[in-house]
Amino acid sequence: MKVSGKTYKYGDNVDTDVIIPARYLNTPNAKELAAHCMEDIDASFAKTVKPGEIIVAGKNFGCGSSREHAPLAIKTCGVACVIASTFARIFYRNALNIGLPILECPEAAERISAGDEVTVDFDTGRIMNVTTGISYQAEPFPPFMQDLIAAGGLASYMKSQAEGGAK
């Protein structure tokens, strides 16, 4: 599976309180969460992000509380992938649980600029900065993880498995 899109660039230690501020956590509506995604660090993000675009960030993306609202808000905004130097472990697991693809690649995270056009191949882990012509290599997802992401997350994947889906 491949995705391509324009990038939004953020620094180190983007925490879950910045991704989705706590004042919006009282809604169970994912679209409402998405409407406020990143607003405390980038007020225009939720209004300008388009389906298929990509977030690129530095170290420890998604640190802070363990709320699943953060990756859900990002995914519901239409973000196709998050590339970072590193992720907070709980964010990493929560993102995969809801089917949001995330890749750790310090070199790409450092060198890709905001607005660059990037293509990500999840089968190979190749990240191609189309704007600069430079490619980077992340660890590809194993096949079962690609199936989990394609299914839309862990719950959907497990349901398909219980109904006799592909293994």
C-alpha positions in Angstrom: 0.0 0.0 0.0 1.2 3.5 -0.9 0.1 7.0 0.2 1.2 10.4 -1.2 0.6 13.8 0.1 1.8 17.2 1.2 3.5 17.3 4.6 2.9 19.3 7.8 6.0 19.6 9.9 6.3 19.7 13.7 9.2 19.5 16.2 10.0 17.3 19.2 7.8 16.3 22.1 4.4 17.1 20.5 2.2 15.8 23.3 -1.3 14.5 23.2 -2.6 17.7 24.9 -1.4 19.6 21.8 -2.7 17.0 19.3 -6.2 17.2 20.9 -6.6 19.7 23.7 -8.3 18.3 26.9 -11.1 20.8 26.7 -12.5 18.8 23.7 -12.3 15.3 25.3 -15.9 15.4 26.4 -17.2 14.5 23.0 -17.4 10.9 21.6 -17.7 12.3 18.1 -14.5 11.7 16.1 -15.3 14.5 13.6 -15.7 17.0 16.4 -12.3 15.9 17.8 -10.8 16.2 14.3 -12.1 19.8 14.0 -9.8 20.7 16.9 -6.8 18.6 16.0 -3.4 20.4 16.5 -5.2 23.7 17.1 -2.9 24.7 20.1 0.2 24.3 18.0 -1.1 25.0 14.5 -4.5 26.8 14.5 -5.0 26.3 10.8 -4.2 22.6 10.6 -7.8 21.2 10.9 -9.1 23.7 8.4 -6.4 23.2 5.8 -5.4 19.5 6.1 -6.7 17.4 3.2 -7.2 13.6 3.1 -4.0 11.8 2.3 -1.7 14.4 3.7 1.2 13.5 6.0 2.5 14.7 9.4 6.3 14.7 9.9 7.6 15.3 13.4 10.7 15.0 15.6 11.4 12.9 18.6 8.8 11.6 21.1 5.7 12.4 19.0 2.5 11.7 21.0 4.0 11.9 24.5 1.9 12.8 27.5 -1.3 11.1 28.4 -2.4 7.8 27.0 -5.6 9.1 25.4 -6.7 7.4 22.2 -8.3 10.6 21.1 -5.0 11.9 19.8 -4.4 9.4 17.0 -8.2 9.2 16.3 -8.3 13.0 15.8 -5.3 12.8 13.4 -6.8 9.9 11.4 -10.3 11.5 11.3 -8.7 14.6 9.8 -7.7 12.5 6.9 -4.0 12.3 7.7 -2.6 9.2 5.8 0.5 8.7 7.8 2.7 10.2 10.6 6.5 10.0 10.2 8.6 10.9 13.2 12.1 10.3 14.6 10.4 8.5 17.5 7.0 8.0 19.0 5.9 7.8 22.6 5.2 4.0 23.0 1.6 4.4 24.2 0.8 6.7 21.2 2.5 4.2 18.9 0.2 1.4 20.1 -2.9 3.5 20.2 -2.2 4.7 16.6 -1.9 1.1 15.3 -4.9 0.0 17.3 -7.1 2.5 15.4 -5.3 1.9 12.0 -3.3 5.1 11.7 0.0 4.2 10.0 3.1 5.6 11.7 6.7 5.2 10.7 9.9 5.9 12.7 12.6 7.3 10.5 14.9 9.9 12.1 16.6 10.9 8.8 13.3 11.6 7.0 11.9 13.4 10.0 14.9 15.7 10.1 15.2 16.4 6.4 11.6 16.6 5.1 10.2 20.1 5.1 6.7 21.4 5.6 4.9 21.4 2.3 7.1 18.8 0.6 5.3 16.2 -1.4 6.0 12.7 0.0 5.2 9.2 -1.0 5.3 6.3 1.5 5.3 2.7 0.6 4.2 0.6 3.6 5.2 -2.7 1.9 8.9 -1.6 1.7 9.1 1.2 4.2 10.5 3.5 1.5 9.7 7.2 2.1 10.3 9.3 -1.1 10.4 13.0 -0.9 9.1 13.8 -4.3 10.0 17.5 -3.9 13.7 16.9 -3.4 14.1 13.5 -5.0 15.6 12.0 -1.9 14.4 8.7 -0.4 14.7 7.3 3.1 14.2 3.9 4.5 12.0 3.1 7.5 11.2 -0.4 8.8 8.3 -1.7 6.8 5.2 -3.0 8.6 5.0 -6.8 8.7 2.1 -8.3 6.6 -0.2 -8.8 9.6 0.3 -5.2 10.7 -0.5 -4.0 7.1 -3.7 -6.1 7.3 -4.6 -4.6 10.7 -4.1 -1.0 9.3 -6.0 -1.9 6.1 -8.9 -3.2 8.2 -9.1 0.1 10.0 -7.6 -0.9 13.3 -7.4 -3.7 15.8 -11.2 -4.1 16.5 -12.1 -4.3 12.8 -9.2 -6.7 12.1 -10.2 -9.0 15.0 -13.8 -8.9 13.8 -12.8 -9.9 10.3 -10.6 -12.7 11.7 -13.5 -14.0 13.8 -15.7 -14.0 10.7 -13.1 -16.0 8.8 -11.1 -13.2 7.2 -7.6 -13.6 5.8 -4.8 -14.3 8.3 
